[in-house]
Amino acid sequence: MLGGIGMPEVMVIGIIVVLVFGAGKLPAAVGEVGKAIKSFRKEAGDGA
């Protein structure tokens, strides 16, 4: 899959993320990560 990361590893990481953030805060956390990635791509594309 992604550099030797298989489905069992992805599931374990997902469970850990849910335990750390909690199911209620997870959508907000994912949204913030998405905004950060979008901002990074925007800045990287400017060539600054």
C-alpha positions in Angstrom: 0.0 0.0 0.0 1.8 3.2 1.2 5.5 2.3 1.6 4.9 -1.0 3.4 2.0 0.2 5.4 -0.8 -2.4 5.1 -4.4 -2.4 6.2 -3.8 -3.7 9.7 -1.4 -0.8 10.4 -3.8 1.7 9.0 -6.6 0.3 11.3 -4.3 0.5 14.4 -3.4 4.1 13.6 -7.1 4.9 13.1 -8.0 3.4 16.5 -5.2 5.4 18.2 -6.4 8.6 16.6 -10.0 8.0 17.7 -8.8 7.3 21.3 -6.6 10.4 21.4 -9.1 12.9 19.8 -12.4 11.3 20.7 -15.1 10.6 18.2 -16.7 14.0 18.7 -13.6 16.0 17.9 -12.4 13.9 15.0 -14.2 15.8 12.2 -12.9 19.1 13.4 -9.3 17.7 13.6 -9.6 16.3 10.1 -10.9 19.6 8.8 -7.9 21.5 10.4 -5.5 19.0 8.8 -7.2 19.5 5.4 -6.9 23.3 5.8 -3.2 23.0 6.7 -2.5 20.9 3.7 -4.4 23.2 1.4 -2.4 26.2 2.8 0.9 24.4 2.4 0.1 23.5 -1.2 -0.9 27.1 -2.0 2.3 28.5 -0.5 4.5 25.9 -2.2 2.9 26.7 -5.6 3.7 30.4 -5.3 7.4 29.7 -5.6 8.3 31.9 -2.6 
